[in-house]
Amino acid sequence: MLRVFLQFVLPMIFPTALWLVWVWFEKKRSNDPEKVGRDTPWVWLIPIGFALSIISLITWGVVQGDKSGKTYTAPRLENGKIVPGKFE
């Protein structure tokens, strides 16, 4: 569950959360808080979220990837018990 959150949810939410924090600070600082944040940059927030998701997928694959050159042994049934698959 944590992997799903870190790999998919967080990269999609992070740009929008960062923008919302910026709007909050700007409203406190501005003379006219009604105008701050009115033009939400969804055109930029959504692609940045997707880009961060893709970067996290690539990073996760590189960091968690298994060494190449190993052979995979498929799961099998031995003496009525399932032996899980593994790399050897």
mmCIF file as gemmi writes it, N, C-alpha and C atoms, coordinates in Angstrom:
data_model
loop_
_atom_site.group_PDB
_atom_site.id
_atom_site.type_symbol
_atom_site.label_atom_id
_atom_site.label_alt_id
_atom_site.label_comp_id
_atom_site.label_asym_id
_atom_site.label_entity_id
_atom_site.label_seq_id
_atom_site.pdbx_PDB_ins_code
_atom_site.Cartn_x
_atom_site.Cartn_y
_atom_site.Cartn_z
_atom_site.occupancy
_atom_site.B_iso_or_equiv
_atom_site.pdbx_formal_charge
_atom_site.auth_seq_id
_atom_site.auth_asym_id
_atom_site.pdbx_PDB_model_num
ATOM 1 N N . MET Axp A 1 ? 0.81 -1.192 0 1 0 ? 1 A 1
ATOM 2 C CA . MET Axp A 1 ? 0 0 0 1 0 ? 1 A 1
ATOM 3 C C . MET Axp A 1 ? 0.856 1.261 0 1 0 ? 1 A 1
ATOM 4 N N . LEU Axp A 2 ? 1.935 1.249 0.774 1 0 ? 2 A 1
ATOM 5 C CA . LEU Axp A 2 ? 2.832 2.396 0.817 1 0 ? 2 A 1
ATOM 6 C C . LEU Axp A 2 ? 3.492 2.611 -0.54 1 0 ? 2 A 1
ATOM 7 N N . ARG Axp A 3 ? 3.842 1.517 -1.214 1 0 ? 3 A 1
ATOM 8 C CA . ARG Axp A 3 ? 4.454 1.623 -2.535 1 0 ? 3 A 1
ATOM 9 C C . ARG Axp A 3 ? 3.495 2.283 -3.514 1 0 ? 3 A 1
ATOM 10 N N . VAL Axp A 4 ? 2.234 1.897 -3.477 1 0 ? 4 A 1
ATOM 11 C CA . VAL Axp A 4 ? 1.232 2.488 -4.369 1 0 ? 4 A 1
ATOM 12 C C . VAL Axp A 4 ? 1.097 3.98 -4.078 1 0 ? 4 A 1
ATOM 13 N N . PHE Axp A 5 ? 1.068 4.323 -2.796 1 0 ? 5 A 1
ATOM 14 C CA . PHE Axp A 5 ? 0.956 5.735 -2.434 1 0 ? 5 A 1
ATOM 15 C C . PHE Axp A 5 ? 2.165 6.527 -2.921 1 0 ? 5 A 1
ATOM 16 N N . LEU Axp A 6 ? 3.369 6.013 -2.654 1 0 ? 6 A 1
ATOM 17 C CA . LEU Axp A 6 ? 4.578 6.733 -3.047 1 0 ? 6 A 1
ATOM 18 C C . LEU Axp A 6 ? 4.774 6.777 -4.552 1 0 ? 6 A 1
ATOM 19 N N . GLN Axp A 7 ? 4.353 5.739 -5.245 1 0 ? 7 A 1
ATOM 20 C CA . GLN Axp A 7 ? 4.62 5.638 -6.667 1 0 ? 7 A 1
ATOM 21 C C . GLN Axp A 7 ? 3.554 6.293 -7.533 1 0 ? 7 A 1
ATOM 22 N N . PHE Axp A 8 ? 2.322 6.311 -7.107 1 0 ? 8 A 1
ATOM 23 C CA . PHE Axp A 8 ? 1.24 6.82 -7.948 1 0 ? 8 A 1
ATOM 24 C C . PHE Axp A 8 ? 0.523 8.031 -7.352 1 0 ? 8 A 1
ATOM 25 N N . VAL Axp A 9 ? 0.1 7.928 -6.105 1 0 ? 9 A 1
ATOM 26 C CA . VAL Axp A 9 ? -0.749 8.965 -5.515 1 0 ? 9 A 1
ATOM 27 C C . VAL Axp A 9 ? 0.057 10.232 -5.211 1 0 ? 9 A 1
ATOM 28 N N . LEU Axp A 10 ? 1.162 10.114 -4.526 1 0 ? 10 A 1
ATOM 29 C CA . LEU Axp A 10 ? 1.952 11.274 -4.139 1 0 ? 10 A 1
ATOM 30 C C . LEU Axp A 10 ? 2.422 12.107 -5.333 1 0 ? 10 A 1
ATOM 31 N N . PRO Axp A 11 ? 2.971 11.509 -6.389 1 0 ? 11 A 1
ATOM 32 C CA . PRO Axp A 11 ? 3.378 12.339 -7.526 1 0 ? 11 A 1
ATOM 33 C C . PRO Axp A 11 ? 2.218 13.064 -8.2 1 0 ? 11 A 1
ATOM 34 N N . MET Axp A 12 ? 1.017 12.512 -8.155 1 0 ? 12 A 1
ATOM 35 C CA . MET Axp A 12 ? -0.125 13.183 -8.772 1 0 ? 12 A 1
ATOM 36 C C . MET Axp A 12 ? -0.652 14.319 -7.887 1 0 ? 12 A 1
ATOM 37 N N . ILE Axp A 13 ? -0.579 14.157 -6.573 1 0 ? 13 A 1
ATOM 38 C CA . ILE Axp A 13 ? -1.126 15.144 -5.648 1 0 ? 13 A 1
ATOM 39 C C . ILE Axp A 13 ? -0.126 16.257 -5.337 1 0 ? 13 A 1
ATOM 40 N N . PHE Axp A 14 ? 1.15 15.964 -5.38 1 0 ? 14 A 1
ATOM 41 C CA . PHE Axp A 14 ? 2.178 16.902 -4.939 1 0 ? 14 A 1
ATOM 42 C C . PHE Axp A 14 ? 2.136 18.261 -5.644 1 0 ? 14 A 1
ATOM 43 N N . PRO Axp A 15 ? 2.062 18.329 -6.987 1 0 ? 15 A 1
ATOM 44 C CA . PRO Axp A 15 ? 2.028 19.65 -7.625 1 0 ? 15 A 1
ATOM 45 C C . PRO Axp A 15 ? 0.815 20.478 -7.2 1 0 ? 15 A 1
ATOM 46 N N . THR Axp A 16 ? -0.343 19.851 -7.092 1 0 ? 16 A 1
ATOM 47 C CA . THR Axp A 16 ? -1.544 20.578 -6.689 1 0 ? 16 A 1
ATOM 48 C C . THR Axp A 16 ? -1.44 21.022 -5.235 1 0 ? 16 A 1
ATOM 49 N N . ALA Axp A 17 ? -0.938 20.162 -4.368 1 0 ? 17 A 1
ATOM 50 C CA . ALA Axp A 17 ? -0.777 20.535 -2.954 1 0 ? 17 A 1
ATOM 51 C C . ALA Axp A 17 ? 0.207 21.693 -2.812 1 0 ? 17 A 1
ATOM 52 N N . LEU Axp A 18 ? 1.274 21.657 -3.566 1 0 ? 18 A 1
ATOM 53 C CA . LEU Axp A 18 ? 2.253 22.735 -3.54 1 0 ? 18 A 1
ATOM 54 C C . LEU Axp A 18 ? 1.625 24.047 -4.007 1 0 ? 18 A 1
ATOM 55 N N . TRP Axp A 19 ? 0.824 23.983 -5.052 1 0 ? 19 A 1
ATOM 56 C CA . TRP Axp A 19 ? 0.138 25.172 -5.549 1 0 ? 19 A 1
ATOM 57 C C . TRP Axp A 19 ? -0.855 25.704 -4.521 1 0 ? 19 A 1
ATOM 58 N N . LEU Axp A 20 ? -1.589 24.809 -3.856 1 0 ? 20 A 1
ATOM 59 C CA . LEU Axp A 20 ? -2.56 25.237 -2.834 1 0 ? 20 A 1
ATOM 60 C C . LEU Axp A 20 ? -1.871 25.918 -1.655 1 0 ? 20 A 1
ATOM 61 N N . VAL Axp A 21 ? -0.7 25.423 -1.268 1 0 ? 21 A 1
ATOM 62 C CA . VAL Axp A 21 ? 0.066 26.058 -0.19 1 0 ? 21 A 1
ATOM 63 C C . VAL Axp A 21 ? 0.503 27.452 -0.636 1 0 ? 21 A 1
ATOM 64 N N . TRP Axp A 22 ? 0.947 27.564 -1.877 1 0 ? 22 A 1
ATOM 65 C CA . TRP Axp A 22 ? 1.354 28.867 -2.396 1 0 ? 22 A 1
ATOM 66 C C . TRP Axp A 22 ? 0.172 29.846 -2.393 1 0 ? 22 A 1
ATOM 67 N N . VAL Axp A 23 ? -1.005 29.402 -2.826 1 0 ? 23 A 1
ATOM 68 C CA . VAL Axp A 23 ? -2.199 30.257 -2.836 1 0 ? 23 A 1
ATOM 69 C C . VAL Axp A 23 ? -2.542 30.701 -1.418 1 0 ? 23 A 1
ATOM 70 N N . TRP Axp A 24 ? -2.451 29.804 -0.469 1 0 ? 24 A 1
ATOM 71 C CA . TRP Axp A 24 ? -2.765 30.132 0.918 1 0 ? 24 A 1
ATOM 72 C C . TRP Axp A 24 ? -1.844 31.235 1.441 1 0 ? 24 A 1
ATOM 73 N N . PHE Axp A 25 ? -0.518 31.085 1.175 1 0 ? 25 A 1
ATOM 74 C CA . PHE Axp A 25 ? 0.427 32.112 1.61 1 0 ? 25 A 1
ATOM 75 C C . PHE Axp A 25 ? 0.185 33.437 0.888 1 0 ? 25 A 1
ATOM 76 N N . GLU Axp A 26 ? -0.118 33.385 -0.382 1 0 ? 26 A 1
ATOM 77 C CA . GLU Axp A 26 ? -0.373 34.601 -1.147 1 0 ? 26 A 1
ATOM 78 C C . GLU Axp A 26 ? -1.639 35.31 -0.67 1 0 ? 26 A 1
ATOM 79 N N . LYS Axp A 27 ? -2.661 34.573 -0.296 1 0 ? 27 A 1
ATOM 80 C CA . LYS Axp A 27 ? -3.89 35.191 0.216 1 0 ? 27 A 1
ATOM 81 C C . LYS Axp A 27 ? -3.631 35.917 1.526 1 0 ? 27 A 1
ATOM 82 N N . LYS Axp A 28 ? -2.766 35.362 2.358 1 0 ? 28 A 1
ATOM 83 C CA . LYS Axp A 28 ? -2.44 36.014 3.624 1 0 ? 28 A 1
ATOM 84 C C . LYS Axp A 28 ? -1.627 37.287 3.382 1 0 ? 28 A 1
ATOM 85 N N . ARG Axp A 29 ? -0.812 37.272 2.332 1 0 ? 29 A 1
ATOM 86 C CA . ARG Axp A 29 ? 0.098 38.38 2.064 1 0 ? 29 A 1
ATOM 87 C C . ARG Axp A 29 ? -0.509 39.468 1.184 1 0 ? 29 A 1
ATOM 88 N N . SER Axp A 30 ? -1.494 39.117 0.386 1 0 ? 30 A 1
ATOM 89 C CA . SER Axp A 30 ? -2.032 40.018 -0.627 1 0 ? 30 A 1
ATOM 90 C C . SER Axp A 30 ? -2.98 41.063 -0.043 1 0 ? 30 A 1
ATOM 91 N N . ASN Axp A 31 ? -3.053 42.208 -0.757 1 0 ? 31 A 1
ATOM 92 C CA . ASN Axp A 31 ? -4.008 43.254 -0.382 1 0 ? 31 A 1
ATOM 93 C C . ASN Axp A 31 ? -5.413 42.907 -0.853 1 0 ? 31 A 1
ATOM 94 N N . ASP Axp A 32 ? -5.511 42.127 -1.932 1 0 ? 32 A 1
ATOM 95 C CA . ASP Axp A 32 ? -6.811 41.731 -2.493 1 0 ? 32 A 1
ATOM 96 C C . ASP Axp A 32 ? -6.867 40.196 -2.556 1 0 ? 32 A 1
ATOM 97 N N . PRO Axp A 33 ? -7.173 39.527 -1.43 1 0 ? 33 A 1
ATOM 98 C CA . PRO Axp A 33 ? -7.118 38.058 -1.397 1 0 ? 33 A 1
ATOM 99 C C . PRO Axp A 33 ? -8.151 37.37 -2.286 1 0 ? 33 A 1
ATOM 100 N N . GLU Axp A 34 ? -9.164 38.096 -2.746 1 0 ? 34 A 1
ATOM 101 C CA . GLU Axp A 34 ? -10.179 37.472 -3.61 1 0 ? 34 A 1
ATOM 102 C C . GLU Axp A 34 ? -9.621 37.109 -4.985 1 0 ? 34 A 1
ATOM 103 N N . LYS Axp A 35 ? -8.628 37.851 -5.459 1 0 ? 35 A 1
ATOM 104 C CA . LYS Axp A 35 ? -8.076 37.616 -6.799 1 0 ? 35 A 1
ATOM 105 C C . LYS Axp A 35 ? -6.998 36.538 -6.819 1 0 ? 35 A 1
ATOM 106 N N . VAL Axp A 36 ? -6.409 36.248 -5.68 1 0 ? 36 A 1
ATOM 107 C CA . VAL Axp A 36 ? -5.317 35.273 -5.62 1 0 ? 36 A 1
ATOM 108 C C . VAL Axp A 36 ? -5.86 33.868 -5.838 1 0 ? 36 A 1
ATOM 109 N N . GLY Axp A 37 ? -5.258 33.134 -6.747 1 0 ? 37 A 1
ATOM 110 C CA . GLY Axp A 37 ? -5.623 31.737 -6.991 1 0 ? 37 A 1
ATOM 111 C C . GLY Axp A 37 ? -6.853 31.546 -7.834 1 0 ? 37 A 1
ATOM 112 N N . ARG Axp A 38 ? -7.363 32.601 -8.416 1 0 ? 38 A 1
ATOM 113 C CA . ARG Axp A 38 ? -8.58 32.486 -9.207 1 0 ? 38 A 1
ATOM 114 C C . ARG Axp A 38 ? -8.331 31.715 -10.508 1 0 ? 38 A 1
ATOM 115 N N . ASP Axp A 39 ? -7.169 31.9 -11.099 1 0 ? 39 A 1
ATOM 116 C CA . ASP Axp A 39 ? -6.822 31.204 -12.346 1 0 ? 39 A 1
ATOM 117 C C . ASP Axp A 39 ? -5.977 29.981 -12.024 1 0 ? 39 A 1
ATOM 118 N N . THR Axp A 40 ? -6.627 28.882 -11.701 1 0 ? 40 A 1
ATOM 119 C CA . THR Axp A 40 ? -5.918 27.649 -11.358 1 0 ? 40 A 1
ATOM 120 C C . THR Axp A 40 ? -5.221 27.094 -12.594 1 0 ? 40 A 1
ATOM 121 N N . PRO Axp A 41 ? -3.914 26.843 -12.509 1 0 ? 41 A 1
ATOM 122 C CA . PRO Axp A 41 ? -3.17 26.366 -13.676 1 0 ? 41 A 1
ATOM 123 C C . PRO Axp A 41 ? -3.271 24.85 -13.873 1 0 ? 41 A 1
ATOM 124 N N . TRP Axp A 42 ? -4.48 24.335 -14.085 1 0 ? 42 A 1
ATOM 125 C CA . TRP Axp A 42 ? -4.671 22.892 -14.259 1 0 ? 42 A 1
ATOM 126 C C . TRP Axp A 42 ? -3.894 22.367 -15.457 1 0 ? 42 A 1
ATOM 127 N N . VAL Axp A 43 ? -3.73 23.218 -16.472 1 0 ? 43 A 1
ATOM 128 C CA . VAL Axp A 43 ? -2.996 22.804 -17.672 1 0 ? 43 A 1
ATOM 129 C C . VAL Axp A 43 ? -1.556 22.442 -17.33 1 0 ? 43 A 1
ATOM 130 N N . TRP Axp A 44 ? -1.005 23.054 -16.298 1 0 ? 44 A 1
ATOM 131 C CA . TRP Axp A 44 ? 0.36 22.734 -15.876 1 0 ? 44 A 1
ATOM 132 C C . TRP Axp A 44 ? 0.393 21.709 -14.745 1 0 ? 44 A 1
ATOM 133 N N . LEU Axp A 45 ? -0.552 21.764 -13.842 1 0 ? 45 A 1
ATOM 134 C CA . LEU Axp A 45 ? -0.523 20.87 -12.677 1 0 ? 45 A 1
ATOM 135 C C . LEU Axp A 45 ? -0.698 19.402 -13.066 1 0 ? 45 A 1
ATOM 136 N N . ILE Axp A 46 ? -1.608 19.107 -13.974 1 0 ? 46 A 1
ATOM 137 C CA . ILE Axp A 46 ? -1.872 17.715 -14.361 1 0 ? 46 A 1
ATOM 138 C C . ILE Axp A 46 ? -0.687 17.097 -15.1 1 0 ? 46 A 1
ATOM 139 N N . PRO Axp A 47 ? -0.109 17.75 -16.128 1 0 ? 47 A 1
ATOM 140 C CA . PRO Axp A 47 ? 1.061 17.14 -16.786 1 0 ? 47 A 1
ATOM 141 C C . PRO Axp A 47 ? 2.264 16.99 -15.864 1 0 ? 47 A 1
ATOM 142 N N . ILE Axp A 48 ? 2.46 17.946 -14.951 1 0 ? 48 A 1
ATOM 143 C CA . ILE Axp A 48 ? 3.573 17.811 -14.01 1 0 ? 48 A 1
ATOM 144 C C . ILE Axp A 48 ? 3.35 16.602 -13.102 1 0 ? 48 A 1
ATOM 145 N N . GLY Axp A 49 ? 2.107 16.37 -12.677 1 0 ? 49 A 1
ATOM 146 C CA . GLY Axp A 49 ? 1.794 15.191 -11.861 1 0 ? 49 A 1
ATOM 147 C C . GLY Axp A 49 ? 2.067 13.897 -12.613 1 0 ? 49 A 1
ATOM 148 N N . PHE Axp A 50 ? 1.667 13.847 -13.892 1 0 ? 50 A 1
ATOM 149 C CA . PHE Axp A 50 ? 1.952 12.662 -14.701 1 0 ? 50 A 1
ATOM 150 C C . PHE Axp A 50 ? 3.451 12.469 -14.9 1 0 ? 50 A 1
ATOM 151 N N . ALA Axp A 51 ? 4.167 13.555 -15.138 1 0 ? 51 A 1
ATOM 152 C CA . ALA Axp A 51 ? 5.625 13.455 -15.317 1 0 ? 51 A 1
ATOM 153 C C . ALA Axp A 51 ? 6.288 12.922 -14.051 1 0 ? 51 A 1
ATOM 154 N N . LEU Axp A 52 ? 5.859 13.416 -12.894 1 0 ? 52 A 1
ATOM 155 C CA . LEU Axp A 52 ? 6.422 12.906 -11.636 1 0 ? 52 A 1
ATOM 156 C C . LEU Axp A 52 ? 6.09 11.429 -11.436 1 0 ? 52 A 1
ATOM 157 N N . SER Axp A 53 ? 4.891 10.988 -11.851 1 0 ? 53 A 1
ATOM 158 C CA . SER Axp A 53 ? 4.532 9.566 -11.753 1 0 ? 53 A 1
ATOM 159 C C . SER Axp A 53 ? 5.437 8.719 -12.641 1 0 ? 53 A 1
ATOM 160 N N . ILE Axp A 54 ? 5.686 9.187 -13.848 1 0 ? 54 A 1
ATOM 161 C CA . ILE Axp A 54 ? 6.557 8.439 -14.771 1 0 ? 54 A 1
ATOM 162 C C . ILE Axp A 54 ? 7.98 8.374 -14.22 1 0 ? 54 A 1
ATOM 163 N N . ILE Axp A 55 ? 8.464 9.502 -13.692 1 0 ? 55 A 1
ATOM 164 C CA . ILE Axp A 55 ? 9.805 9.508 -13.108 1 0 ? 55 A 1
ATOM 165 C C . ILE Axp A 55 ? 9.878 8.549 -11.927 1 0 ? 55 A 1
ATOM 166 N N . SER Axp A 56 ? 8.835 8.501 -11.099 1 0 ? 56 A 1
ATOM 167 C CA . SER Axp A 56 ? 8.855 7.589 -9.958 1 0 ? 56 A 1
ATOM 168 C C . SER Axp A 56 ? 8.807 6.133 -10.405 1 0 ? 56 A 1
ATOM 169 N N . LEU Axp A 57 ? 8.065 5.834 -11.476 1 0 ? 57 A 1
ATOM 170 C CA . LEU Axp A 57 ? 8.044 4.46 -12.003 1 0 ? 57 A 1
ATOM 171 C C . LEU Axp A 57 ? 9.416 4.038 -12.51 1 0 ? 57 A 1
ATOM 172 N N . ILE Axp A 58 ? 10.066 4.919 -13.239 1 0 ? 58 A 1
ATOM 173 C CA . ILE Axp A 58 ? 11.403 4.606 -13.76 1 0 ? 58 A 1
ATOM 174 C C . ILE Axp A 58 ? 12.385 4.431 -12.613 1 0 ? 58 A 1
ATOM 175 N N . THR Axp A 59 ? 12.335 5.345 -11.644 1 0 ? 59 A 1
ATOM 176 C CA . THR Axp A 59 ? 13.237 5.251 -10.495 1 0 ? 59 A 1
ATOM 177 C C . THR Axp A 59 ? 12.992 3.973 -9.71 1 0 ? 59 A 1
ATOM 178 N N . TRP Axp A 60 ? 11.738 3.641 -9.487 1 0 ? 60 A 1
ATOM 179 C CA . TRP Axp A 60 ? 11.417 2.416 -8.74 1 0 ? 60 A 1
ATOM 180 C C . TRP Axp A 60 ? 11.929 1.183 -9.475 1 0 ? 60 A 1
ATOM 181 N N . GLY Axp A 61 ? 11.788 1.164 -10.803 1 0 ? 61 A 1
ATOM 182 C CA . GLY Axp A 61 ? 12.269 0.035 -11.59 1 0 ? 61 A 1
ATOM 183 C C . GLY Axp A 61 ? 13.776 -0.118 -11.54 1 0 ? 61 A 1
ATOM 184 N N . VAL Axp A 62 ? 14.488 1.006 -11.555 1 0 ? 62 A 1
ATOM 185 C CA . VAL Axp A 62 ? 15.947 0.957 -11.508 1 0 ? 62 A 1
ATOM 186 C C . VAL Axp A 62 ? 16.431 0.551 -10.121 1 0 ? 62 A 1
ATOM 187 N N . VAL Axp A 63 ? 15.827 1.108 -9.086 1 0 ? 63 A 1
ATOM 188 C CA . VAL Axp A 63 ? 16.268 0.845 -7.714 1 0 ? 63 A 1
ATOM 189 C C . VAL Axp A 63 ? 15.87 -0.552 -7.251 1 0 ? 63 A 1
ATOM 190 N N . GLN Axp A 64 ? 14.652 -0.984 -7.567 1 0 ? 64 A 1
ATOM 191 C CA . GLN Axp A 64 ? 14.149 -2.261 -7.083 1 0 ? 64 A 1
ATOM 192 C C . GLN Axp A 64 ? 14.336 -3.401 -8.071 1 0 ? 64 A 1
ATOM 193 N N . GLY Axp A 65 ? 14.877 -3.112 -9.229 1 0 ? 65 A 1
ATOM 194 C CA . GLY Axp A 65 ? 15.029 -4.149 -10.249 1 0 ? 65 A 1
ATOM 195 C C . GLY Axp A 65 ? 15.963 -5.258 -9.811 1 0 ? 65 A 1
ATOM 196 N N . ASP Axp A 66 ? 15.744 -6.445 -10.35 1 0 ? 66 A 1
ATOM 197 C CA . ASP Axp A 66 ? 16.586 -7.583 -10.038 1 0 ? 66 A 1
ATOM 198 C C . ASP Axp A 66 ? 17.752 -7.622 -11.021 1 0 ? 66 A 1
ATOM 199 N N . LYS Axp A 67 ? 18.824 -8.27 -10.642 1 0 ? 67 A 1
ATOM 200 C CA . LYS Axp A 67 ? 19.992 -8.386 -11.513 1 0 ? 67 A 1
ATOM 201 C C . LYS Axp A 67 ? 19.654 -9.216 -12.742 1 0 ? 67 A 1
ATOM 202 N N . SER Axp A 68 ? 20.123 -8.761 -13.869 1 0 ? 68 A 1
ATOM 203 C CA . SER Axp A 68 ? 19.872 -9.528 -15.092 1 0 ? 68 A 1
ATOM 204 C C . SER Axp A 68 ? 20.804 -10.735 -15.136 1 0 ? 68 A 1
ATOM 205 N N . GLY Axp A 69 ? 20.478 -11.675 -15.973 1 0 ? 69 A 1
ATOM 206 C CA . GLY Axp A 69 ? 21.29 -12.876 -16.091 1 0 ? 69 A 1
ATOM 207 C C . GLY Axp A 69 ? 20.791 -14.026 -15.234 1 0 ? 69 A 1
ATOM 208 N N . LYS Axp A 70 ? 19.791 -13.798 -14.431 1 0 ? 70 A 1
ATOM 209 C CA . LYS Axp A 70 ? 19.224 -14.872 -13.616 1 0 ? 70 A 1
ATOM 210 C C . LYS Axp A 70 ? 18.1 -15.53 -14.393 1 0 ? 70 A 1
ATOM 211 N N . THR Axp A 71 ? 17.864 -16.806 -14.098 1 0 ? 71 A 1
ATOM 212 C CA . THR Axp A 71 ? 16.753 -17.515 -14.726 1 0 ? 71 A 1
ATOM 213 C C . THR Axp A 71 ? 15.6 -17.617 -13.733 1 0 ? 71 A 1
ATOM 214 N N . TYR Axp A 72 ? 14.399 -17.49 -14.275 1 0 ? 72 A 1
ATOM 215 C CA . TYR Axp A 72 ? 13.207 -17.527 -13.446 1 0 ? 72 A 1
ATOM 216 C C . TYR Axp A 72 ? 12.667 -18.943 -13.382 1 0 ? 72 A 1
ATOM 217 N N . THR Axp A 73 ? 12.403 -19.419 -12.167 1 0 ? 73 A 1
ATOM 218 C CA . THR Axp A 73 ? 11.766 -20.706 -11.949 1 0 ? 73 A 1
ATOM 219 C C . THR Axp A 73 ? 10.313 -20.44 -11.594 1 0 ? 73 A 1
ATOM 220 N N . ALA Axp A 74 ? 9.404 -20.956 -12.396 1 0 ? 74 A 1
ATOM 221 C CA . ALA Axp A 74 ? 7.981 -20.715 -12.207 1 0 ? 74 A 1
ATOM 222 C C . ALA Axp A 74 ? 7.468 -21.43 -10.949 1 0 ? 74 A 1
ATOM 223 N N . PRO Axp A 75 ? 6.359 -20.955 -10.382 1 0 ? 75 A 1
ATOM 224 C CA . PRO Axp A 75 ? 5.768 -21.652 -9.238 1 0 ? 75 A 1
ATOM 225 C C . PRO Axp A 75 ? 5.374 -23.081 -9.636 1 0 ? 75 A 1
ATOM 226 N N . ARG Axp A 76 ? 5.482 -23.993 -8.685 1 0 ? 76 A 1
ATOM 227 C CA . ARG Axp A 76 ? 5.156 -25.391 -8.999 1 0 ? 76 A 1
ATOM 228 C C . ARG Axp A 76 ? 4.549 -26.052 -7.771 1 0 ? 76 A 1
ATOM 229 N N . LEU Axp A 77 ? 3.963 -27.194 -8.003 1 0 ? 77 A 1
ATOM 230 C CA . LEU Axp A 77 ? 3.328 -27.955 -6.945 1 0 ? 77 A 1
ATOM 231 C C . LEU Axp A 77 ? 4.238 -29.111 -6.565 1 0 ? 77 A 1
ATOM 232 N N . GLU Axp A 78 ? 4.673 -29.165 -5.293 1 0 ? 78 A 1
ATOM 233 C CA . GLU Axp A 78 ? 5.518 -30.256 -4.799 1 0 ? 78 A 1
ATOM 234 C C . GLU Axp A 78 ? 4.889 -30.81 -3.53 1 0 ? 78 A 1
ATOM 235 N N . ASN Axp A 79 ? 4.585 -32.094 -3.543 1 0 ? 79 A 1
ATOM 236 C CA . ASN Axp A 79 ? 4.011 -32.781 -2.379 1 0 ? 79 A 1
ATOM 237 C C . ASN Axp A 79 ? 2.768 -32.07 -1.852 1 0 ? 79 A 1
ATOM 238 N N . GLY Axp A 80 ? 1.935 -31.578 -2.751 1 0 ? 80 A 1
ATOM 239 C CA . GLY Axp A 80 ? 0.693 -30.937 -2.353 1 0 ? 80 A 1
ATOM 240 C C . GLY Axp A 80 ? 0.844 -29.503 -1.872 1 0 ? 80 A 1
ATOM 241 N N . LYS Axp A 81 ? 2.047 -28.943 -1.953 1 0 ? 81 A 1
ATOM 242 C CA . LYS Axp A 81 ? 2.279 -27.558 -1.535 1 0 ? 81 A 1
ATOM 243 C C . LYS Axp A 81 ? 2.793 -26.752 -2.723 1 0 ? 81 A 1
ATOM 244 N N . ILE Axp A 82 ? 2.384 -25.488 -2.76 1 0 ? 82 A 1
ATOM 245 C CA . ILE Axp A 82 ? 2.832 -24.616 -3.834 1 0 ? 82 A 1
ATOM 246 C C . ILE Axp A 82 ? 4.165 -23.993 -3.453 1 0 ? 82 A 1
ATOM 247 N N . VAL Axp A 83 ? 5.158 -24.224 -4.319 1 0 ? 83 A 1
ATOM 248 C CA . VAL Axp A 83 ? 6.475 -23.6 -4.135 1 0 ? 83 A 1
ATOM 249 C C . VAL Axp A 83 ? 6.483 -22.346 -4.999 1 0 ? 83 A 1
ATOM 250 N N . PRO Axp A 84 ? 6.682 -21.16 -4.39 1 0 ? 84 A 1
ATOM 251 C CA . PRO Axp A 84 ? 6.61 -19.918 -5.17 1 0 ? 84 A 1
ATOM 252 C C . PRO Axp A 84 ? 7.733 -19.811 -6.196 1 0 ? 84 A 1
ATOM 253 N N . GLY Axp A 85 ? 7.478 -19.031 -7.238 1 0 ? 85 A 1
ATOM 254 C CA . GLY Axp A 85 ? 8.489 -18.786 -8.241 1 0 ? 85 A 1
ATOM 255 C C . GLY Axp A 85 ? 9.62 -17.94 -7.686 1 0 ? 85 A 1
ATOM 256 N N . LYS Axp A 86 ? 10.794 -18.047 -8.326 1 0 ? 86 A 1
ATOM 257 C CA . LYS Axp A 86 ? 11.945 -17.271 -7.852 1 0 ? 86 A 1
ATOM 258 C C . LYS Axp A 86 ? 12.976 -17.143 -8.952 1 0 ? 86 A 1
ATOM 259 N N . PHE Axp A 87 ? 13.877 -16.202 -8.766 1 0 ? 87 A 1
ATOM 260 C CA . PHE Axp A 87 ? 15.015 -16.038 -9.681 1 0 ? 87 A 1
ATOM 261 C C . PHE Axp A 87 ? 16.193 -16.789 -9.113 1 0 ? 87 A 1
ATOM 262 N N . GLU Axp A 88 ? 16.901 -17.505 -9.966 1 0 ? 88 A 1
ATOM 263 C CA . GLU Axp A 88 ? 18.088 -18.26 -9.531 1 0 ? 88 A 1
ATOM 264 C C . GLU Axp A 88 ? 19.275 -17.867 -10.373 1 0 ? 88 A 1
